[in-house]
Amino acid sequence: MSYSNRDKTAELRCELCDRAVPALTAHHLTPRQNTKRKKLDSGPTIQICSACHRQIHAFYNNAHLAKELNSLEKLQQDPKMQNFIAWVKKQYPGKRVQVDRR
């Protein structure tokens, strides 16, 4: 890997777990299923790593996300996510981590 590629990777940080990762995904704070059918604005998004994104959707259904966990701060303060974040911070950023469905 060249030095410039390492610089680009270092710039991509997950807003939830704060890890430097090779790629980020957009997580809609209000699930799109709640806005798309009604032709409403899909609302704000946060840029998070795929591990955090997959874990959010494994833990919670869209109704719970829309009502209870509709901000970055609420996601960060949720006890299940806090445990996951503490664990995932120790994982190698390029590794595809398995999500916990409990």
Backbone torsions as a table, in degrees:
resi	resn	phi	psi	omega
1	MET	NA	132.1	180.0
2	SER	-77.6	163.3	-178.6
3	TYR	-60.0	-40.4	-178.2
4	SER	-65.2	-34.5	177.2
5	ASN	-66.7	-37.9	177.2
6	ARG	-63.3	-38.1	178.3
7	ASP	-61.6	-43.4	-179.0
8	LYS	-65.4	-41.3	178.6
9	THR	-62.9	-41.5	-178.0
10	ALA	-64.6	-25.4	-179.5
11	GLU	-75.6	-23.9	-178.1
12	LEU	-87.5	107.2	-179.2
13	ARG	-121.2	133.5	176.7
14	CYS	-67.0	129.7	179.8
15	GLU	-70.2	-19.3	-177.7
16	LEU	-91.9	-53.0	-176.6
17	CYS	-99.6	-9.3	177.2
18	ASP	65.8	22.9	175.9
19	ARG	-85.3	146.7	170.5
20	ALA	-80.7	123.0	-174.2
21	VAL	-133.0	160.8	-179.4
22	PRO	-70.1	-26.4	-178.1
23	ALA	-151.4	154.8	178.4
24	LEU	-123.8	158.0	174.4
25	THR	-124.0	154.1	178.4
26	ALA	-89.5	125.1	175.6
27	HIS	-107.6	120.8	177.5
28	HIS	-76.2	123.2	-179.2
29	LEU	-67.8	-30.3	168.5
30	THR	-108.1	113.8	-176.0
31	PRO	-50.9	138.7	-176.1
32	ARG	-61.0	-28.7	179.9
33	GLN	-62.7	-23.7	178.8
34	ASN	-82.5	-16.2	-176.1
35	THR	-116.2	-31.8	-173.2
36	LYS	-63.5	-48.2	-178.6
37	ARG	-63.3	-33.0	-178.5
38	LYS	-88.1	1.8	-179.7
39	LYS	56.2	41.4	177.3
40	LEU	-99.3	162.4	173.8
41	ASP	-59.9	136.0	-177.4
42	SER	-72.3	-7.0	173.9
43	GLY	78.3	-172.6	-175.2
44	PRO	-71.8	154.7	175.7
45	THR	-126.1	161.6	170.6
46	ILE	-122.0	151.8	-179.7
47	GLN	-98.0	112.0	-176.1
48	ILE	-130.9	162.4	178.7
49	CYS	-73.5	161.8	-177.7
50	SER	-65.2	-32.1	179.3
51	ALA	-62.6	-48.3	179.0
52	CYS	-64.3	-41.2	-178.1
53	HIS	-63.2	-47.0	179.2
54	ARG	-64.5	-37.9	-179.2
55	GLN	-67.6	-40.9	177.6
56	ILE	-55.6	-49.6	-176.2
57	HIS	-74.9	-19.6	174.5
58	ALA	-76.8	-36.7	-178.6
59	PHE	-77.4	-39.8	-166.2
60	TYR	-128.0	145.3	172.7
61	ASN	-84.7	167.6	-175.5
62	ASN	-64.5	-32.4	179.0
63	ALA	-63.7	-43.8	178.9
64	HIS	-65.7	-42.1	178.8
65	LEU	-61.3	-43.1	-178.3
66	ALA	-65.3	-39.9	-175.7
67	LYS	-85.2	-43.4	-168.5
68	GLU	-107.9	-32.8	-172.2
69	LEU	-122.5	53.3	-173.7
70	ASN	-100.6	25.8	173.9
71	SER	-149.0	159.0	178.1
72	LEU	-59.6	-43.0	-178.3
73	GLU	-62.1	-42.3	179.7
74	LYS	-65.7	-39.9	176.7
75	LEU	-63.1	-42.4	-179.0
76	GLN	-67.6	-28.2	-177.6
77	GLN	-90.4	-9.9	180.0
78	ASP	-68.1	129.7	-176.5
79	PRO	-58.2	-41.9	178.6
80	LYS	-61.9	-44.9	-179.1
81	MET	-68.9	-34.8	177.6
82	GLN	-60.7	-42.8	177.5
83	ASN	-63.4	-43.5	179.3
84	PHE	-64.1	-45.5	-178.5
85	ILE	-60.5	-43.7	178.5
86	ALA	-59.5	-39.2	179.4
87	TRP	-72.9	-46.7	-173.4
88	VAL	-68.3	-26.6	177.9
89	LYS	-60.9	-24.0	-178.8
90	LYS	-87.3	-7.1	-175.4
91	GLN	-89.7	149.9	176.7
92	TYR	-63.5	128.9	-174.8
93	PRO	-59.9	-28.8	-179.0
94	GLY	-84.0	-8.5	-177.8
95	LYS	-80.4	136.5	174.0
96	ARG	-83.8	111.8	-176.5
97	VAL	-89.5	148.6	177.2
98	GLN	-82.1	142.6	178.8
99	VAL	-88.9	151.5	179.2
100	ASP	-100.1	120.7	-176.4
101	ARG	-89.9	10.9	179.2
102	ARG	-88.5	NA	NA
